[in-house]
Amino acid sequence: MTEDRVYRVRIDATPEAAWAAITDPARTVAWYYGSEVRTTWTVGEPVEYFAGDELQITGALLAYDPPRSYSHEFIATWSGERENQGTLTWTVEPDGDGCVVTLVHAGGHGQETVDGSRYIMDALKAYLEGVEVPRAAG
């Protein structure tokens, strides 16, 4: 069993803006490895991240509590095979005139997903604060 990986970042943006950034496909494409989230936001239905026509991540929506949090299975498909990487839980909380976004990666393994989670948190912060989104490694 692996330990949960917890990534937390304070962002100078409203919780509503952060929620929109992590749930709106037109916004995720700007900071989440060029991928857009596609889902009905119905628990049990698929959550998929596509970069263009290429499926990168898939998995079922496990919980949805807008505008505060959601969880989904994380099955990586970017290598052409399905690799179970556990679950991702996103939480947005108000913090003064900004917010705190927490990403919990339960059951993940491999340095690639550690680096990827760090990157998307930095990219989300940059996107919401209006600075240049960092380039993805690789």
N, CA, C and O atoms as CSV, one atom per row, in Angstrom:
chain,resi,resn,atom,element,x,y,z
A,1,MET,N,N,0.845,-1.181,0.000
A,1,MET,CA,C,0.000,0.000,0.000
A,1,MET,C,C,0.890,1.243,0.000
A,1,MET,O,O,1.889,1.300,0.716
A,2,THR,N,N,0.523,2.222,-0.797
A,2,THR,CA,C,1.290,3.459,-0.840
A,2,THR,C,C,0.621,4.514,0.019
A,2,THR,O,O,-0.584,4.467,0.264
A,3,GLU,N,N,1.420,5.463,0.470
A,3,GLU,CA,C,0.874,6.573,1.245
A,3,GLU,C,C,0.211,7.569,0.321
A,3,GLU,O,O,0.607,7.724,-0.834
A,4,ASP,N,N,-0.804,8.245,0.840
A,4,ASP,CA,C,-1.427,9.315,0.065
A,4,ASP,C,C,-0.423,10.430,-0.148
A,4,ASP,O,O,0.338,10.781,0.753
A,5,ARG,N,N,-0.431,10.973,-1.329
A,5,ARG,CA,C,0.388,12.142,-1.637
A,5,ARG,C,C,-0.538,13.350,-1.571
A,5,ARG,O,O,-1.581,13.376,-2.225
A,6,VAL,N,N,-0.157,14.339,-0.788
A,6,VAL,CA,C,-0.998,15.509,-0.594
A,6,VAL,C,C,-0.249,16.732,-1.119
A,6,VAL,O,O,0.877,17.013,-0.709
A,7,TYR,N,N,-0.893,17.447,-2.028
A,7,TYR,CA,C,-0.335,18.661,-2.616
A,7,TYR,C,C,-1.304,19.790,-2.301
A,7,TYR,O,O,-2.501,19.689,-2.572
A,8,ARG,N,N,-0.781,20.860,-1.729
A,8,ARG,CA,C,-1.638,21.970,-1.311
A,8,ARG,C,C,-0.997,23.268,-1.777
A,8,ARG,O,O,0.213,23.455,-1.647
A,9,VAL,N,N,-1.814,24.165,-2.320
A,9,VAL,CA,C,-1.301,25.446,-2.772
A,9,VAL,C,C,-2.316,26.549,-2.466
A,9,VAL,O,O,-3.519,26.394,-2.671
A,10,ARG,N,N,-1.783,27.671,-1.966
A,10,ARG,CA,C,-2.630,28.839,-1.775
A,10,ARG,C,C,-2.591,29.653,-3.055
A,10,ARG,O,O,-1.531,29.876,-3.640
A,11,ILE,N,N,-3.767,30.091,-3.476
A,11,ILE,CA,C,-3.889,30.796,-4.748
A,11,ILE,C,C,-4.599,32.125,-4.519
A,11,ILE,O,O,-5.601,32.193,-3.808
A,12,ASP,N,N,-4.071,33.169,-5.126
A,12,ASP,CA,C,-4.702,34.491,-5.059
A,12,ASP,C,C,-5.804,34.565,-6.107
A,12,ASP,O,O,-5.684,35.272,-7.108
A,13,ALA,N,N,-6.872,33.828,-5.860
A,13,ALA,CA,C,-8.055,33.809,-6.718
A,13,ALA,C,C,-9.218,33.332,-5.859
A,13,ALA,O,O,-9.019,32.681,-4.834
A,14,THR,N,N,-10.419,33.657,-6.281
A,14,THR,CA,C,-11.588,33.239,-5.513
A,14,THR,C,C,-11.775,31.723,-5.596
A,14,THR,O,O,-11.326,31.091,-6.552
A,15,PRO,N,N,-12.430,31.148,-4.602
A,15,PRO,CA,C,-12.740,29.722,-4.686
A,15,PRO,C,C,-13.568,29.388,-5.941
A,15,PRO,O,O,-13.395,28.325,-6.537
A,16,GLU,N,N,-14.454,30.292,-6.331
A,16,GLU,CA,C,-15.270,30.070,-7.525
A,16,GLU,C,C,-14.408,29.987,-8.778
A,16,GLU,O,O,-14.656,29.158,-9.653
A,17,ALA,N,N,-13.398,30.843,-8.862
A,17,ALA,CA,C,-12.493,30.812,-10.015
A,17,ALA,C,C,-11.687,29.516,-10.024
A,17,ALA,O,O,-11.472,28.924,-11.082
A,18,ALA,N,N,-11.242,29.076,-8.852
A,18,ALA,CA,C,-10.480,27.832,-8.777
A,18,ALA,C,C,-11.355,26.647,-9.160
A,18,ALA,O,O,-10.916,25.763,-9.895
A,19,TRP,N,N,-12.587,26.623,-8.669
A,19,TRP,CA,C,-13.499,25.534,-9.005
A,19,TRP,C,C,-13.727,25.480,-10.511
A,19,TRP,O,O,-13.690,24.406,-11.112
A,20,ALA,N,N,-13.962,26.631,-11.112
A,20,ALA,CA,C,-14.164,26.674,-12.564
A,20,ALA,C,C,-12.919,26.183,-13.302
A,20,ALA,O,O,-13.032,25.479,-14.305
A,21,ALA,N,N,-11.747,26.547,-12.818
A,21,ALA,CA,C,-10.503,26.151,-13.484
A,21,ALA,C,C,-10.297,24.634,-13.474
A,21,ALA,O,O,-9.726,24.079,-14.413
A,22,ILE,N,N,-10.759,23.967,-12.419
A,22,ILE,CA,C,-10.534,22.519,-12.347
A,22,ILE,C,C,-11.693,21.692,-12.904
A,22,ILE,O,O,-11.579,20.472,-13.024
A,23,THR,N,N,-12.819,22.353,-13.247
A,23,THR,CA,C,-13.976,21.597,-13.736
A,23,THR,C,C,-14.437,21.986,-15.136
A,23,THR,O,O,-15.240,21.266,-15.730
A,24,ASP,N,N,-13.965,23.082,-15.674
A,24,ASP,CA,C,-14.402,23.568,-16.986
A,24,ASP,C,C,-13.380,23.175,-18.049
A,24,ASP,O,O,-12.231,23.612,-17.980
A,25,PRO,N,N,-13.770,22.361,-19.029
A,25,PRO,CA,C,-12.815,21.895,-20.034
A,25,PRO,C,C,-12.106,23.023,-20.778
A,25,PRO,O,O,-10.940,22.885,-21.145
A,26,ALA,N,N,-12.797,24.130,-21.002
A,26,ALA,CA,C,-12.170,25.258,-21.696
A,26,ALA,C,C,-11.053,25.866,-20.861
A,26,ALA,O,O,-10.180,26.551,-21.394
A,27,ARG,N,N,-11.076,25.620,-19.558
A,27,ARG,CA,C,-10.037,26.148,-18.665
A,27,ARG,C,C,-8.965,25.108,-18.365
A,27,ARG,O,O,-7.785,25.451,-18.295
A,28,THR,N,N,-9.348,23.837,-18.184
A,28,THR,CA,C,-8.322,22.841,-17.866
A,28,THR,C,C,-7.300,22.728,-18.984
A,28,THR,O,O,-6.125,22.462,-18.730
A,29,VAL,N,N,-7.735,22.927,-20.209
A,29,VAL,CA,C,-6.822,22.813,-21.346
A,29,VAL,C,C,-5.680,23.829,-21.255
A,29,VAL,O,O,-4.615,23.617,-21.835
A,30,ALA,N,N,-5.897,24.925,-20.531
A,30,ALA,CA,C,-4.883,25.978,-20.410
A,30,ALA,C,C,-3.770,25.632,-19.423
A,30,ALA,O,O,-2.692,26.224,-19.486
A,31,TRP,N,N,-4.006,24.685,-18.513
A,31,TRP,CA,C,-2.997,24.425,-17.480
A,31,TRP,C,C,-2.773,22.942,-17.180
A,31,TRP,O,O,-1.755,22.604,-16.575
A,32,TYR,N,N,-3.668,22.053,-17.573
A,32,TYR,CA,C,-3.567,20.635,-17.221
A,32,TYR,C,C,-3.010,19.850,-18.407
A,32,TYR,O,O,-3.728,19.082,-19.048
A,33,TYR,N,N,-1.728,20.051,-18.689
A,33,TYR,CA,C,-1.052,19.347,-19.782
A,33,TYR,C,C,-1.784,19.474,-21.117
A,33,TYR,O,O,-1.735,18.561,-21.941
A,34,GLY,N,N,-2.456,20.588,-21.330
A,34,GLY,CA,C,-3.168,20.785,-22.582
A,34,GLY,C,C,-4.368,19.882,-22.743
A,34,GLY,O,O,-4.837,19.663,-23.860
A,35,SER,N,N,-4.875,19.348,-21.630
A,35,SER,CA,C,-5.997,18.420,-21.720
A,35,SER,C,C,-7.267,19.053,-21.177
A,35,SER,O,O,-7.236,19.914,-20.298
A,36,GLU,N,N,-8.369,18.605,-21.722
A,36,GLU,CA,C,-9.661,19.079,-21.239
A,36,GLU,C,C,-10.391,17.938,-20.549
A,36,GLU,O,O,-10.363,16.793,-21.000
A,37,VAL,N,N,-11.041,18.277,-19.448
A,37,VAL,CA,C,-11.814,17.293,-18.712
A,37,VAL,C,C,-13.157,17.124,-19.418
A,37,VAL,O,O,-13.791,18.099,-19.821
A,38,ARG,N,N,-13.576,15.871,-19.558
A,38,ARG,CA,C,-14.875,15.573,-20.160
A,38,ARG,C,C,-15.617,14.624,-19.227
A,38,ARG,O,O,-15.139,13.534,-18.913
A,39,THR,N,N,-16.786,15.057,-18.796
A,39,THR,CA,C,-17.603,14.261,-17.882
A,39,THR,C,C,-18.989,14.863,-17.799
A,39,THR,O,O,-19.201,16.005,-18.207
A,40,THR,N,N,-19.930,14.103,-17.276
A,40,THR,CA,C,-21.278,14.617,-17.011
A,40,THR,C,C,-21.394,15.116,-15.574
A,40,THR,O,O,-22.409,15.702,-15.197
A,41,TRP,N,N,-20.353,14.884,-14.769
A,41,TRP,CA,C,-20.337,15.190,-13.337
A,41,TRP,C,C,-21.410,14.398,-12.591
A,41,TRP,O,O,-21.964,14.872,-11.599
A,42,THR,N,N,-21.695,13.195,-13.072
A,42,THR,CA,C,-22.611,12.276,-12.408
A,42,THR,C,C,-21.776,11.166,-11.778
A,42,THR,O,O,-21.007,10.494,-12.466
A,43,VAL,N,N,-21.930,10.976,-10.466
A,43,VAL,CA,C,-21.163,9.946,-9.768
A,43,VAL,C,C,-21.392,8.601,-10.445
A,43,VAL,O,O,-22.523,8.217,-10.745
A,44,GLY,N,N,-20.283,7.895,-10.678
A,44,GLY,CA,C,-20.312,6.602,-11.331
A,44,GLY,C,C,-20.014,6.680,-12.822
A,44,GLY,O,O,-19.638,5.680,-13.433
A,45,GLU,N,N,-20.176,7.848,-13.403
A,45,GLU,CA,C,-19.909,8.039,-14.826
A,45,GLU,C,C,-18.423,8.350,-15.038
A,45,GLU,O,O,-17.737,8.722,-14.086
A,46,PRO,N,N,-17.916,8.205,-16.262
A,46,PRO,CA,C,-16.495,8.454,-16.534
A,46,PRO,C,C,-16.096,9.924,-16.384
A,46,PRO,O,O,-16.869,10.838,-16.671
A,47,VAL,N,N,-14.879,10.107,-15.929
A,47,VAL,CA,C,-14.175,11.384,-15.993
A,47,VAL,C,C,-12.987,11.107,-16.897
A,47,VAL,O,O,-12.185,10.214,-16.621
A,48,GLU,N,N,-12.873,11.870,-17.974
A,48,GLU,CA,C,-11.804,11.635,-18.935
A,48,GLU,C,C,-11.089,12.941,-19.234
A,48,GLU,O,O,-11.705,14.004,-19.310
A,49,TYR,N,N,-9.780,12.840,-19.401
A,49,TYR,CA,C,-8.958,13.987,-19.790
A,49,TYR,C,C,-8.378,13.689,-21.163
A,49,TYR,O,O,-7.657,12.708,-21.346
A,50,PHE,N,N,-8.699,14.542,-22.121
A,50,PHE,CA,C,-8.236,14.384,-23.491
A,50,PHE,C,C,-7.292,15.520,-23.851
A,50,PHE,O,O,-7.579,16.684,-23.571
A,51,ALA,N,N,-6.174,15.185,-24.466
A,51,ALA,CA,C,-5.297,16.161,-25.112
A,51,ALA,C,C,-5.584,16.011,-26.601
A,51,ALA,O,O,-5.105,15.075,-27.241
A,52,GLY,N,N,-6.366,16.937,-27.147
A,52,GLY,CA,C,-6.851,16.767,-28.510
A,52,GLY,C,C,-7.784,15.571,-28.546
A,52,GLY,O,O,-8.754,15.513,-27.790
A,53,ASP,N,N,-7.494,14.616,-29.422
A,53,ASP,CA,C,-8.317,13.408,-29.515
A,53,ASP,C,C,-7.744,12.243,-28.714
A,53,ASP,O,O,-8.290,11.140,-28.735
A,54,GLU,N,N,-6.648,12.492,-28.012
A,54,GLU,CA,C,-5.946,11.418,-27.321
A,54,GLU,C,C,-6.327,11.360,-25.838
A,54,GLU,O,O,-6.115,12.313,-25.089
A,55,LEU,N,N,-6.893,10.221,-25.436
A,55,LEU,CA,C,-7.263,10.015,-24.037
A,55,LEU,C,C,-5.999,9.872,-23.192
A,55,LEU,O,O,-5.131,9.051,-23.489
A,56,GLN,N,N,-5.905,10.683,-22.132
A,56,GLN,CA,C,-4.746,10.666,-21.246
A,56,GLN,C,C,-5.047,10.011,-19.902
A,56,GLN,O,O,-4.228,9.271,-19.358
A,57,ILE,N,N,-6.240,10.297,-19.376
A,57,ILE,CA,C,-6.662,9.784,-18.063
A,57,ILE,C,C,-8.130,9.421,-18.155
A,57,ILE,O,O,-8.912,10.123,-18.796
A,58,THR,N,N,-8.501,8.324,-17.512
A,58,THR,CA,C,-9.898,7.937,-17.425
A,58,THR,C,C,-10.166,7.398,-16.022
A,58,THR,O,O,-9.237,7.157,-15.250
A,59,GLY,N,N,-11.419,7.216,-15.709
A,59,GLY,CA,C,-11.818,6.655,-14.424
A,59,GLY,C,C,-13.195,7.155,-14.052
A,59,GLY,O,O,-13.669,8.151,-14.599
A,60,ALA,N,N,-13.835,6.475,-13.133
A,60,ALA,CA,C,-15.184,6.850,-12.706
A,60,ALA,C,C,-15.146,8.008,-11.718
A,60,ALA,O,O,-14.221,8.123,-10.913
A,61,LEU,N,N,-16.165,8.865,-11.790
A,61,LEU,CA,C,-16.353,9.912,-10.792
A,61,LEU,C,C,-16.844,9.236,-9.515
A,61,LEU,O,O,-17.863,8.545,-9.525
A,62,LEU,N,N,-16.122,9.436,-8.423
A,62,LEU,CA,C,-16.431,8.763,-7.162
A,62,LEU,C,C,-17.257,9.622,-6.217
A,62,LEU,O,O,-18.088,9.104,-5.472
A,63,ALA,N,N,-17.034,10.932,-6.242
A,63,ALA,CA,C,-17.767,11.859,-5.379
A,63,ALA,C,C,-17.760,13.221,-6.045
A,63,ALA,O,O,-16.803,13.585,-6.729
A,64,TYR,N,N,-18.838,13.976,-5.842
A,64,TYR,CA,C,-18.949,15.301,-6.458
A,64,TYR,C,C,-19.735,16.193,-5.526
A,64,TYR,O,O,-20.927,15.975,-5.306
A,65,ASP,N,N,-19.068,17.206,-4.973
A,65,ASP,CA,C,-19.658,18.126,-4.009
A,65,ASP,C,C,-19.323,19.560,-4.428
A,65,ASP,O,O,-18.480,20.209,-3.809
A,66,PRO,N,N,-19.995,20.059,-5.498
A,66,PRO,CA,C,-19.659,21.390,-5.996
A,66,PRO,C,C,-20.127,22.478,-5.031
A,66,PRO,O,O,-21.156,22.309,-4.376
A,67,PRO,N,N,-19.428,23.541,-4.933
A,67,PRO,CA,C,-18.155,23.889,-5.562
A,67,PRO,C,C,-16.959,23.626,-4.647
A,67,PRO,O,O,-15.998,24.395,-4.638
A,68,ARG,N,N,-17.020,22.558,-3.893
A,68,ARG,CA,C,-15.973,22.304,-2.903
A,68,ARG,C,C,-15.013,21.179,-3.279
A,68,ARG,O,O,-13.801,21.358,-3.167
A,69,SER,N,N,-15.522,20.008,-3.727
A,69,SER,CA,C,-14.594,18.909,-3.971
A,69,SER,C,C,-15.174,17.877,-4.930
A,69,SER,O,O,-16.385,17.786,-5.131
A,70,TYR,N,N,-14.273,17.113,-5.505
A,70,TYR,CA,C,-14.654,15.927,-6.259
A,70,TYR,C,C,-13.498,14.941,-6.270
A,70,TYR,O,O,-12.337,15.314,-6.108
A,71,SER,N,N,-13.845,13.664,-6.465
A,71,SER,CA,C,-12.866,12.577,-6.518
A,71,SER,C,C,-13.149,11.719,-7.729
A,71,SER,O,O,-14.297,11.526,-8.130
A,72,HIS,N,N,-12.063,11.204,-8.308
A,72,HIS,CA,C,-12.231,10.276,-9.424
A,72,HIS,C,C,-11.093,9.279,-9.465
A,72,HIS,O,O,-9.991,9.539,-8.984
A,73,GLU,N,N,-11.390,8.119,-10.059
A,73,GLU,CA,C,-10.338,7.148,-10.304
A,73,GLU,C,C,-9.336,7.764,-11.279
A,73,GLU,O,O,-9.692,8.593,-12.116
A,74,PHE,N,N,-8.096,7.348,-11.155
A,74,PHE,CA,C,-7.037,7.871,-12.020
A,74,PHE,C,C,-6.391,6.679,-12.720
A,74,PHE,O,O,-5.522,6.006,-12.166
A,75,ILE,N,N,-6.833,6.438,-13.937
A,75,ILE,CA,C,-6.254,5.376,-14.762
A,75,ILE,C,C,-5.530,6.050,-15.906
A,75,ILE,O,O,-6.152,6.586,-16.824
A,76,ALA,N,N,-4.204,6.017,-15.843
A,76,ALA,CA,C,-3.373,6.658,-16.860
A,76,ALA,C,C,-3.429,5.849,-18.146
A,76,ALA,O,O,-3.329,4.622,-18.132
A,77,THR,N,N,-3.591,6.556,-19.257
A,77,THR,CA,C,-3.643,5.887,-20.562
A,77,THR,C,C,-2.644,6.488,-21.536
A,77,THR,O,O,-2.613,6.108,-22.707
A,78,TRP,N,N,-1.816,7.433,-21.060
A,78,TRP,CA,C,-0.924,8.154,-21.967
A,78,TRP,C,C,0.153,7.280,-22.593
A,78,TRP,O,O,0.743,7.662,-23.604
A,79,SER,N,N,0.417,6.122,-22.017
A,79,SER,CA,C,1.425,5.225,-22.598
A,79,SER,C,C,0.822,4.253,-23.604
A,79,SER,O,O,1.526,3.419,-24.173
A,80,GLY,N,N,-0.485,4.368,-23.818
A,80,GLY,CA,C,-1.159,3.439,-24.716
A,80,GLY,C,C,-1.744,2.241,-23.990
A,80,GLY,O,O,-2.485,1.452,-24.576
A,81,GLU,N,N,-1.412,2.105,-22.711
A,81,GLU,CA,C,-1.961,1.043,-21.873
A,81,GLU,C,C,-2.675,1.676,-20.688
A,81,GLU,O,O,-2.453,2.845,-20.373
A,82,ARG,N,N,-3.523,0.909,-20.040
A,82,ARG,CA,C,-4.240,1.406,-18.862
A,82,ARG,C,C,-3.432,1.062,-17.610
A,82,ARG,O,O,-3.150,-0.106,-17.342
A,83,GLU,N,N,-3.067,2.089,-16.851
A,83,GLU,CA,C,-2.300,1.879,-15.624
A,83,GLU,C,C,-3.046,2.522,-14.468
A,83,GLU,O,O,-3.210,3.741,-14.423
A,84,ASN,N,N,-3.497,1.689,-13.527
A,84,ASN,CA,C,-4.241,2.189,-12.381
A,84,ASN,C,C,-3.300,2.977,-11.479
A,84,ASN,O,O,-2.332,2.440,-10.942
A,85,GLN,N,N,-3.604,4.254,-11.325
A,85,GLN,CA,C,-2.807,5.141,-10.476
A,85,GLN,C,C,-3.611,5.614,-9.266
A,85,GLN,O,O,-3.304,6.662,-8.699
A,86,GLY,N,N,-4.628,4.864,-8.864
A,86,GLY,CA,C,-5.370,5.185,-7.651
A,86,GLY,C,C,-6.490,6.175,-7.882
A,86,GLY,O,O,-7.245,6.064,-8.847
A,87,THR,N,N,-6.592,7.151,-6.980
A,87,THR,CA,C,-7.646,8.162,-7.075
A,87,THR,C,C,-7.064,9.550,-6.859
A,87,THR,O,O,-6.034,9.726,-6.208
A,88,LEU,N,N,-7.760,10.531,-7.428
A,88,LEU,CA,C,-7.446,11.941,-7.199
A,88,LEU,C,C,-8.646,12.584,-6.533
A,88,LEU,O,O,-9.787,12.360,-6.938
A,89,THR,N,N,-8.384,13.386,-5.505
A,89,THR,CA,C,-9.430,14.167,-4.854
A,89,THR,C,C,-9.000,15.621,-4.847
A,89,THR,O,O,-7.946,15.971,-4.315
A,90,TRP,N,N,-9.818,16.451,-5.439
A,90,TRP,CA,C,-9.596,17.895,-5.491
A,90,TRP,C,C,-10.496,18.564,-4.458
A,90,TRP,O,O,-11.679,18.240,-4.362
A,91,THR,N,N,-9.935,19.503,-3.681
A,91,THR,CA,C,-10.721,20.259,-2.711
A,91,THR,C,C,-10.347,21.728,-2.819
A,91,THR,O,O,-9.169,22.075,-2.907
A,92,VAL,N,N,-11.361,22.588,-2.811
A,92,VAL,CA,C,-11.166,24.039,-2.874
A,92,VAL,C,C,-11.768,24.631,-1.608
A,92,VAL,O,O,-12.931,24.383,-1.290
A,93,GLU,N,N,-10.961,25.423,-0.879
A,93,GLU,CA,C,-11.422,26.047,0.352
A,93,GLU,C,C,-11.090,27.531,0.336
A,93,GLU,O,O,-10.010,27.918,-0.112
A,94,PRO,N,N,-12.011,28.374,0.822
A,94,PRO,CA,C,-11.704,29.807,0.904
A,94,PRO,C,C,-10.566,30.049,1.883
A,94,PRO,O,O,-10.408,29.320,2.862
A,95,ASP,N,N,-9.776,31.078,1.609
A,95,ASP,CA,C,-8.679,31.460,2.492
A,95,ASP,C,C,-8.469,32.969,2.350
A,95,ASP,O,O,-7.740,33.424,1.467
A,96,GLY,N,N,-9.112,33.734,3.225
A,96,GLY,CA,C,-9.023,35.185,3.130
A,96,GLY,C,C,-9.576,35.661,1.801
A,96,GLY,O,O,-10.713,35.351,1.446
A,97,ASP,N,N,-8.765,36.418,1.064
A,97,ASP,CA,C,-9.213,36.910,-0.242
A,97,ASP,C,C,-8.807,35.965,-1.372
A,97,ASP,O,O,-8.886,36.328,-2.546
A,98,GLY,N,N,-8.379,34.767,-1.024
A,98,GLY,CA,C,-7.988,33.771,-2.020
A,98,GLY,C,C,-8.581,32.424,-1.676
A,98,GLY,O,O,-9.679,32.336,-1.127
A,99,CYS,N,N,-7.849,31.378,-2.002
A,99,CYS,CA,C,-8.318,30.030,-1.700
A,99,CYS,C,C,-7.124,29.091,-1.565
A,99,CYS,O,O,-6.000,29.420,-1.944
A,100,VAL,N,N,-7.398,27.932,-1.023
A,100,VAL,CA,C,-6.417,26.860,-0.953
A,100,VAL,C,C,-6.989,25.694,-1.753
A,100,VAL,O,O,-8.124,25.269,-1.538
A,101,VAL,N,N,-6.183,25.190,-2.673
A,101,VAL,CA,C,-6.568,24.005,-3.441
A,101,VAL,C,C,-5.687,22.857,-2.972
A,101,VAL,O,O,-4.464,22.978,-2.906
A,102,THR,N,N,-6.329,21.749,-2.651
A,102,THR,CA,C,-5.623,20.551,-2.210
A,102,THR,C,C,-5.914,19.434,-3.195
A,102,THR,O,O,-7.056,19.219,-3.601
A,103,LEU,N,N,-4.862,18.732,-3.570
A,103,LEU,CA,C,-4.979,17.548,-4.415
A,103,LEU,C,C,-4.417,16.383,-3.618
A,103,LEU,O,O,-3.251,16.400,-3.223
A,104,VAL,N,N,-5.242,15.371,-3.382
A,104,VAL,CA,C,-4.801,14.158,-2.702
A,104,VAL,C,C,-4.756,13.051,-3.743
A,104,VAL,O,O,-5.756,12.745,-4.393
A,105,HIS,N,N,-3.584,12.460,-3.889
A,105,HIS,CA,C,-3.396,11.343,-4.817
A,105,HIS,C,C,-3.214,10.093,-3.963
A,105,HIS,O,O,-2.144,9.858,-3.402
A,106,ALA,N,N,-4.258,9.309,-3.876
A,106,ALA,CA,C,-4.238,8.077,-3.092
A,106,ALA,C,C,-3.933,6.900,-4.015
A,106,ALA,O,O,-4.551,6.753,-5.070
A,107,GLY,N,N,-2.989,6.076,-3.617
A,107,GLY,CA,C,-2.687,4.877,-4.373
A,107,GLY,C,C,-1.799,5.077,-5.582
A,107,GLY,O,O,-1.597,4.149,-6.366
A,108,GLY,N,N,-1.277,6.251,-5.737
A,108,GLY,CA,C,-0.403,6.504,-6.881
A,108,GLY,C,C,0.962,5.873,-6.688
A,108,GLY,O,O,1.387,5.610,-5.563
A,109,HIS,N,N,1.640,5.633,-7.792
A,109,HIS,CA,C,2.983,5.076,-7.716
A,109,HIS,C,C,3.798,5.615,-8.885
A,109,HIS,O,O,3.260,5.947,-9.941
A,110,GLY,N,N,5.079,5.692,-8.673
A,110,GLY,CA,C,5.967,6.131,-9.741
A,110,GLY,C,C,6.298,7.607,-9.665
A,110,GLY,O,O,5.452,8.428,-9.309
A,111,GLN,N,N,7.529,7.935,-9.999
A,111,GLN,CA,C,7.993,9.311,-9.968
A,111,GLN,C,C,7.256,10.181,-10.985
A,111,GLN,O,O,7.070,11.377,-10.762
A,112,GLU,N,N,6.843,9.588,-12.088
A,112,GLU,CA,C,6.154,10.362,-13.130
A,112,GLU,C,C,4.902,11.034,-12.587
A,112,GLU,O,O,4.638,12.192,-12.910
A,113,THR,N,N,4.123,10.324,-11.763
A,113,THR,CA,C,2.910,10.934,-11.230
A,113,THR,C,C,3.217,11.908,-10.096
A,113,THR,O,O,2.461,12.858,-9.893
A,114,VAL,N,N,4.299,11.702,-9.354
A,114,VAL,CA,C,4.724,12.682,-8.350
A,114,VAL,C,C,5.053,13.991,-9.051
A,114,VAL,O,O,4.553,15.051,-8.673
A,115,ASP,N,N,5.893,13.910,-10.070
A,115,ASP,CA,C,6.281,15.106,-10.818
A,115,ASP,C,C,5.073,15.745,-11.490
A,115,ASP,O,O,4.949,16.969,-11.519
A,116,GLY,N,N,4.185,14.916,-12.030
A,116,GLY,CA,C,3.000,15.429,-12.704
A,116,GLY,C,C,2.073,16.170,-11.764
A,116,GLY,O,O,1.541,17.219,-12.126
A,117,SER,N,N,1.867,15.651,-10.570
A,117,SER,CA,C,0.999,16.321,-9.599
A,117,SER,C,C,1.593,17.650,-9.167
A,117,SER,O,O,0.874,18.642,-9.044
A,118,ARG,N,N,2.888,17.677,-8.936
A,118,ARG,CA,C,3.536,18.950,-8.579
A,118,ARG,C,C,3.377,19.962,-9.708
A,118,ARG,O,O,3.075,21.131,-9.467
A,119,TYR,N,N,3.583,19.503,-10.940
A,119,TYR,CA,C,3.461,20.395,-12.086
A,119,TYR,C,C,2.046,20.970,-12.193
A,119,TYR,O,O,1.889,22.179,-12.357
A,120,ILE,N,N,1.008,20.120,-12.101
A,120,ILE,CA,C,-0.339,20.653,-12.305
A,120,ILE,C,C,-0.740,21.627,-11.200
A,120,ILE,O,O,-1.509,22.555,-11.451
A,121,MET,N,N,-0.235,21.435,-9.988
A,121,MET,CA,C,-0.544,22.402,-8.933
A,121,MET,C,C,0.147,23.739,-9.210
A,121,MET,O,O,-0.461,24.795,-9.033
A,122,ASP,N,N,1.395,23.704,-9.638
A,122,ASP,CA,C,2.100,24.943,-10.005
A,122,ASP,C,C,1.425,25.612,-11.195
A,122,ASP,O,O,1.277,26.834,-11.225
A,123,ALA,N,N,1.016,24.810,-12.173
A,123,ALA,CA,C,0.382,25.349,-13.375
A,123,ALA,C,C,-0.985,25.950,-13.054
A,123,ALA,O,O,-1.341,26.994,-13.601
A,124,LEU,N,N,-1.756,25.306,-12.177
A,124,LEU,CA,C,-3.054,25.837,-11.772
A,124,LEU,C,C,-2.882,27.186,-11.090
A,124,LEU,O,O,-3.601,28.137,-11.398
A,125,LYS,N,N,-1.938,27.272,-10.173
A,125,LYS,CA,C,-1.678,28.535,-9.477
A,125,LYS,C,C,-1.294,29.628,-10.471
A,125,LYS,O,O,-1.831,30.734,-10.418
A,126,ALA,N,N,-0.377,29.323,-11.364
A,126,ALA,CA,C,0.067,30.305,-12.359
A,126,ALA,C,C,-1.110,30.754,-13.224
A,126,ALA,O,O,-1.293,31.949,-13.456
A,127,TYR,N,N,-1.901,29.803,-13.694
A,127,TYR,CA,C,-3.053,30.118,-14.534
A,127,TYR,C,C,-4.011,31.064,-13.814
A,127,TYR,O,O,-4.423,32.078,-14.377
A,128,LEU,N,N,-4.363,30.737,-12.579
A,128,LEU,CA,C,-5.336,31.543,-11.840
A,128,LEU,C,C,-4.789,32.896,-11.417
A,128,LEU,O,O,-5.549,33.850,-11.255
A,129,GLU,N,N,-3.486,32.986,-11.239
A,129,GLU,CA,C,-2.898,34.262,-10.824
A,129,GLU,C,C,-2.441,35.102,-12.017
A,129,GLU,O,O,-1.870,36.179,-11.846
A,130,GLY,N,N,-2.697,34.602,-13.220
A,130,GLY,CA,C,-2.432,35.380,-14.410
A,130,GLY,C,C,-0.977,35.502,-14.798
A,130,GLY,O,O,-0.579,36.463,-15.455
A,131,VAL,N,N,-0.178,34.522,-14.390
A,131,VAL,CA,C,1.221,34.517,-14.816
A,131,VAL,C,C,1.415,33.368,-15.802
A,131,VAL,O,O,0.540,32.515,-15.953
A,132,GLU,N,N,2.544,33.352,-16.459
A,132,GLU,CA,C,2.789,32.332,-17.469
A,132,GLU,C,C,2.778,30.936,-16.843
A,132,GLU,O,O,3.469,30.671,-15.860
A,133,VAL,N,N,1.983,30.063,-17.435
A,133,VAL,CA,C,1.919,28.678,-16.968
A,133,VAL,C,C,3.246,28.011,-17.320
A,133,VAL,O,O,3.704,28.105,-18.459
A,134,PRO,N,N,3.866,27.340,-16.352
A,134,PRO,CA,C,5.164,26.692,-16.629
A,134,PRO,C,C,5.025,25.625,-17.701
A,134,PRO,O,O,3.970,25.010,-17.850
A,135,ARG,N,N,6.092,25.415,-18.439
A,135,ARG,CA,C,6.097,24.357,-19.451
A,135,ARG,C,C,6.234,23.017,-18.758
A,135,ARG,O,O,6.961,22.880,-17.774
A,136,ALA,N,N,5.532,22.043,-19.278
A,136,ALA,CA,C,5.607,20.686,-18.731
A,136,ALA,C,C,6.925,20.050,-19.117
A,136,ALA,O,O,7.392,20.216,-20.244
A,137,ALA,N,N,7.525,19.326,-18.193
A,137,ALA,CA,C,8.755,18.585,-18.483
A,137,ALA,C,C,8.448,17.465,-19.455
A,137,ALA,O,O,7.321,16.973,-19.521
A,138,GLY,N,N,9.450,17.071,-20.201
A,138,GLY,CA,C,9.288,15.937,-21.094
A,138,GLY,C,C,8.895,16.393,-22.422
A,138,GLY,O,O,8.708,15.577,-23.324
